[in-house]
Amino acid sequence: MSFTGKATYDAGTTLPELVDDVSDLVGLISPFDTPLLDAIGSPRFAAKSTRHEWFEDSLNADHSAVNSAEGYDDDDTAIVVDNGGVFRVGDLVKPEGSEEVMQVTGISTHTLTVVRAYGGSIPAALADNQKLTVLGHAALEGEDAPGAKYRTRVRKENFSQIFTEAVTISGTMDAVGLHAVEREFDYQVIQRLRELMRSLEQTVINGFKAGSNPQGSASVRRTMGGLLQFIGGSGAAITDGEAEALDEPLLNGALRKCWEAGGRPNAIVCNGFQKRRISTFIQSSRKYEPESTALRNLVDVYESDFGVQRVILSRWVPADKVLLLDLDKLQVMPLAGRSFFVKPLAESGDFRKAQIIGEYTLEVLNGGDGGHGLITGLAAS
């Protein structure tokens, strides 16, 4: 077959890559850094199958909401809720935004019979969708054990994706002396590996698994879902920026949403534009000391009311989005024995050839129920 790799004549008629009296350095401008992969770190174990699965569990719900378009007066004792299974007879219940406490004395599917103004608390009208939180259950002395309550664990899955590039150089290119490059073949392998690592980080953030035949086939390429696909669903901690500029109240509101759902993000991952927005949070209190030669105007760690978050700058996060991640709940793992490696290929002519291959998947625990957060729709200019 015809040779399609790198040869000495690719450099042009003047052969500028061959040895001459020039600086022994190679300038490289293409970005290949992978800050998010570095922050996530090495996986605890390798994936055992192209279909990687994990289970997610949660505690039984401790709240529901009023389900009545008209609401209820402060003396109504039959209250319809979204989910009557949350409550037990004897529960003390507090409506959100109210000083009243009610006690549940009977349950019929989703209708609660309650004692209003329990213990002398102040009664108040109830509105549709008003949150009702169980303060605690009061058991009778000597009564039988209550019925068992549990939640079914949810099975989650992702698929491994194959990342590959090839290196082919002519026998002549492999033999000649080159500026700043001792072995052209090894240099090309390193460059292609950098590109694959870049592609892996981009996929970890933006990748999507296929809607049909995600396991792949002879004609369907297997792809893995990324963070933006997994941080979604009805229980996800997603904040709409509504095309507004990112500011501290918006960021703290998103962190609070994660915290209220039980999550504790420890990393804020964003692109350059939103990173500059975060760094402006300190402008009002910025100080310059005369004896210092550095004027600092950046935020690398953000200490909020809901924990300490490391700020990670990644080129691959979309401009209008900010990811709020719990790095302890993430793994980027290779399929067992398939972390990036170089596979020499058979030579059928005067050239040297190899393939770089890696197969990886992403595990995102609690992505759809508040373990991680996302701010989307931000102003990006």
Stockholm file with secondary structure:
# STOCKHOLM 1.0

chainA/1-381         MSFTGKATYDAGTTLPELVDDVSDLVGLISPFDTPLLDAIGSPRFAAKSTRHEWFEDSLNADHSAVNSAEGYDDDDTAIVVDNGGVFRVGDLVKPEGSEEVMQVTGISTHTLTVVRAYGGSIPAALADNQKLTVLGHAALEGEDAPGAKYRTRVRKENFSQIFTEAVTISGTMDAVGLHAVEREFDYQVIQRLRELMRSLEQTVINGFKAGSNPQGSASVRRTMGGLLQFIGGSGAAITDGEAEALDEPLLNGALRKCWEAGGRPNAIVCNGFQKRRISTFIQSSRKYEPESTALRNLVDVYESDFGVQRVILSRWVPADKVLLLDLDKLQVMPLAGRSFFVKPLAESGDFRKAQIIGEYTLEVLNGGDGGHGLITGLAAS
#=GR chainA/1-381 SS CCCCSBCGGGGCTTCTTBSSSSCSCCCCCSCCCCHHHHHHCSCSSCBSSSEEEEEECCCCCCEEEBCCTTCBCTTCCEEEBSCGGGCCTTEEEEETTCSCCEEEEEEETTEEEEETTGGGCCCCCBCTTCEEEEEEECCCTTCCCCCCCCCCCEEEEEECEEEEEEEEEEHHHHHSCBTTBSCHHHHHHHHHHHHHHHHHHHHHHHCCCCSSCTTCCSSSCCCCCCHHHHSCSTTCEEEECTTCCCCHHHHHHHHHHHHHTTCCCCEEEECHHHHHHHHGGGGGGCCCCTTCSCCCCCCSEEEETTEEEEEEECTTSCTTCEEEECGGGEEEEEBTTCSSEEEECCCCSSEEEEEEEEEEEEEETTTTTTSSEEEESCCCC
#=GC SS_cons         CCCCSBCGGGGCTTCTTBSSSSCSCCCCCSCCCCHHHHHHCSCSSCBSSSEEEEEECCCCCCEEEBCCTTCBCTTCCEEEBSCGGGCCTTEEEEETTCSCCEEEEEEETTEEEEETTGGGCCCCCBCTTCEEEEEEECCCTTCCCCCCCCCCCEEEEEECEEEEEEEEEEHHHHHSCBTTBSCHHHHHHHHHHHHHHHHHHHHHHHCCCCSSCTTCCSSSCCCCCCHHHHSCSTTCEEEECTTCCCCHHHHHHHHHHHHHTTCCCCEEEECHHHHHHHHGGGGGGCCCCTTCSCCCCCCSEEEETTEEEEEEECTTSCTTCEEEECGGGEEEEEBTTCSSEEEECCCCSSEEEEEEEEEEEEEETTTTTTSSEEEESCCCC
//
